[in-house]
Amino acid sequence: MTNSVSSNRPEKYNIAAFFSGVGGIELGFEQTNEFRVVYANEFDKYARQTYRLNYPNTHLDSRDIHAVQPEEIPAERVDVIMGGFPCQAFSIAGYRKGFDDDRGDLFFELLRMIEGCRPRAIFIENVKNMVGHDHGNTFKVIREALTENNYFIKWKVLNGKDYGNIPQNRERIYIVGFDTKEAYDLFEFPEEIKLTTTLQDVINFGDKLDEVYYYREGKQNFYDQLKFEVTSQDTVYQWRRQYVRENKNGVVPTLTANMGTGGHNVPLILTDSGEIRKLTPKETFNVQGYPKSFKIPEGVSNGQLYKQAGNSVVVPVIKRIAENVAKALNESQGKSQLDRSGKIAIIYLKMNGQFEGESYVKDFVRNEAEAYEKIYTEYRDNLEVISSKQYRSLIRNKKSKEFYMLSINR
């Protein structure tokens, strides 16, 4: 993978990555020159082809994560575990229980790796709406599982066009956790930056490309409608089954995994010659901020390549977060706090609306009486304890609040 920033550390932090796709998260971390990938796991055979073509020296495991044991990761230590697991239906019926099918427990498989490897930091990426999924229950399960394993976590929804200088409207939630309060306090998500990368920087409006990408009269039965509405090179369009959608803010709409699989929702442009065509697979990777040197494998269908790009991440956003993760790890000297335990967890939460927050276990105690004694007489921060019902109301109403919750380890 490509490195770009010099490091003063004698050795790099070891990464174990899961649900790797084509390696976008790992690439962003490695571009800081502070991290190296010692293990990656990806089940999809087509994604693995792209991964291996670009990162031939990375240990890439093709097995289903259910078959992987933490001790099989080929490294003396794992400093960071990361993954963008598929967001399936979660249940609060029980820890690792109550899921509709095997796909639903993928987060808990990632958690099994975290528990087994005990990394210094964790990084999770997912869809923006995960925080409100199932009335907030999905994210509550994830948040409590991470904090009760003694990780101090922060999360925030960031848009690629605002935080990655990439002209794509792509909002994703990022969860970062550390095994010490000190590193957690040192870490902050990056600030917004001005968008200076243009559509012309990532899309080829001038050259004549393969005919398969063009929309023509007589080729698509909705061509007349496209011709009438696709009129500007300052924006990007999509055909949405029965109508043309123009992205009004002049950036590429969110790339999706189902691009090109029958919905005709690969973004469309008006070329310099006045023709209408869809983005090529290479351009969709450009729109995710992959370097121009990123390679596309031969013999893999465009449908699979669009899926890979749509499933991926905005690499420059990942790099900016990774720089701050490295800074927090480099500057923190505290001892790991992963060995704390108890019957009841006093969980501190601070929510800045629905899409930003932080949380950690303040203390583990033996019973509820001890928990309330600590909260109301020892902490002296005037924060209330709220119930799960009140928490769901906060999520539903997108409120900001600082508070405690109690979680009982049964």
C-alpha positions, 0 to 999 in steps of 0.5 A, spaced: 500 500 500 502 507 498 505 511 504 505 518 503 507 521 510 514 520 514 514 517 521 518 518 527 516 512 530 521 506 529 516 501 528 509 502 525 502 500 528 499 493 526 493 493 523 488 487 522 482 488 518 476 485 517 470 486 511 476 489 507 473 489 500 478 492 496 482 495 502 480 502 502 480 503 510 487 500 510 489 504 504 487 511 508 491 508 514 497 506 511 498 513 507 499 516 514 506 512 514 504 510 521 500 503 520 501 497 516 496 491 515 499 485 518 492 481 516 486 482 512 480 478 511 475 479 505 470 473 503 468 476 496 472 473 491 471 478 486 473 484 491 479 479 493 482 480 486 482 487 486 485 487 493 491 482 491 492 486 484 493 492 488 496 490 495 500 483 493 504 483 499 498 483 504 496 477 508 489 476 505 485 471 508 479 469 504 475 465 509 468 467 512 470 471 519 466 465 523 472 461 521 477 465 523 480 465 530 484 471 533 490 467 535 491 466 527 492 473 525 500 472 523 503 478 528 506 478 535 501 484 537 495 487 533 494 495 535 488 496 531 482 492 529 478 495 523 472 493 519 466 496 515 461 490 517 454 490 513 449 493 517 444 487 518 438 487 523 440 487 530 436 484 536 436 487 543 434 480 545 440 478 547 448 478 547 449 474 540 442 472 540 436 473 537 438 475 530 434 473 524 440 469 520 448 468 520 449 475 517 446 479 523 451 477 527 457 480 523 458 485 528 459 480 534 464 476 530 468 483 529 467 484 537 470 477 538 476 479 534 477 485 538 476 481 545 481 476 542 486 481 540 485 486 545 488 492 540 490 499 543 485 502 538 478 500 534 476 503 528 469 502 525 465 505 519 458 504 517 452 507 514 449 514 517 443 511 518 445 505 523 445 510 529 437 510 528 436 503 525 431 499 529 429 506 533 436 506 536 437 499 538 442 497 533 447 502 535 445 502 543 447 494 542 454 496 538 456 502 543 454 498 549 458 492 547 464 496 545 464 500 552 463 494 556 469 491 553 473 497 556 474 501 550 473 509 550 469 511 544 467 517 539 463 517 533 461 522 528 458 522 521 462 525 516 461 527 509 466 526 504 465 532 500 466 536 507 472 532 510 475 529 504 476 534 499 472 529 494 466 531 490 461 526 492 455 526 497 457 521 502 455 521 509 458 515 513 459 514 521 465 513 524 467 510 530 474 510 534 475 507 540 481 506 545 483 502 550 485 508 555 482 514 557 488 518 555 488 517 548 481 518 548 481 525 550 487 526 545 483 524 539 478 529 535 475 528 529 478 532 523 475 539 522 471 541 515 475 543 509 474 546 503 472 542 497 477 544 491 477 538 488 472 538 481 468 533 477 473 534 472 479 532 477 475 525 477 471 524 471 474 524 464 469 529 460 473 529 454 476 522 451 471 517 447 470 511 451 468 504 450 461 504 447 458 500 453 458 506 457 454 511 453 446 512 452 443 513 445 437 514 442 434 507 440 438 504 445 434 506 452 427 507 451 428 513 456 433 516 452 429 522 450 427 524 457 435 523 459 436 528 453 431 533 455 434 533 462 441 532 462 444 539 460 450 541 464 457 539 465 457 542 472 453 537 475 452 529 475 445 526 474 442 519 475 436 515 472 432 513 477 427 508 474 422 513 471 425 520 472 432 523 472 435 526 478 440 532 478 445 533 484 443 540 485 450 541 489 454 539 483 457 533 486 457 526 485 451 523 489 452 517 494 455 511 490 451 505 492 453 497 492 447 496 487 450 501 481 449 497 475 445 491 477 438 493 474 437 500 477 441 504 472 443 508 478 450 509 476 451 516 475 451 520 469 454 525 465 454 530 459 461 529 455 465 535 452 462 532 445 455 533 448 454 525 449 450 522 455 454 516 459 455 513 465 461 513 469 466 508 468 468 503 474 475 507 474 471 513 475 467 511 481 474 509 484 476 516 483 470 519 486 472 515 492 478 518 493 483 512 490 489 514 487 490 514 480 495 509 480 489 504 483 488 498 478 482 495 476 483 487 474 481 484 468 476 479 467 471 482 472 465 484 470 463 492 471 457 490 475 462 487 480 467 493 480 461 498 481 459 494 487 466 494 490 466 502 489 460 503 492 461 498 498 468 502 499 470 508 503 472 515 501 480 514 502 482 521 504 477 522 510 479 515 512 487 518 512 485 524 516 481 520 521 487 515 521 492 521 522 489 523 529 488 516 531 496 516 530 497 522 534 493 520 540 496 513 540 503 516 539 502 521 545 498 517 550 502 513 555 497 511 560 496 503 561 491 499 558 484 499 562 481 493 558 481 489 565 476 492 568 470 488 570 464 488 574 456 486 575 454 493 573 457 498 568 456 506 569 456 508 562 457 515 560 454 518 554 455 525 551 450 526 544 451 532 540 445 530 536 443 524 533 450 523 529 455 525 534 457 523 541 462 519 545 461 514 551 465 510 556 464 506 562 466 510 568 466 505 573 464 498 574 460 496 580 457 491 584 450 493 585 445 499 583 445 502 590 453 503 589 452 505 582 447 511 584 451 512 590 457 514 585 453 518 580 450 522 585 455 523 591 462 522 588 462 524 581 458 531 582 457 533 575 450 533 576 448 528 570 442 524 570 441 517 569 436 515 563 432 509 561 433 505 555 426 508 553 428 515 554 435 514 550 430 512 544 426 518 545 433 522 545 435 518 538 428 519 535 428 527 537 435 528 535 437 531 542 443 533 545 445 531 552 450 529 557 448 523 561 449 516 564 446 509 563 446 503 567 448 496 564 447 490 568 451 484 566 447 478 567 
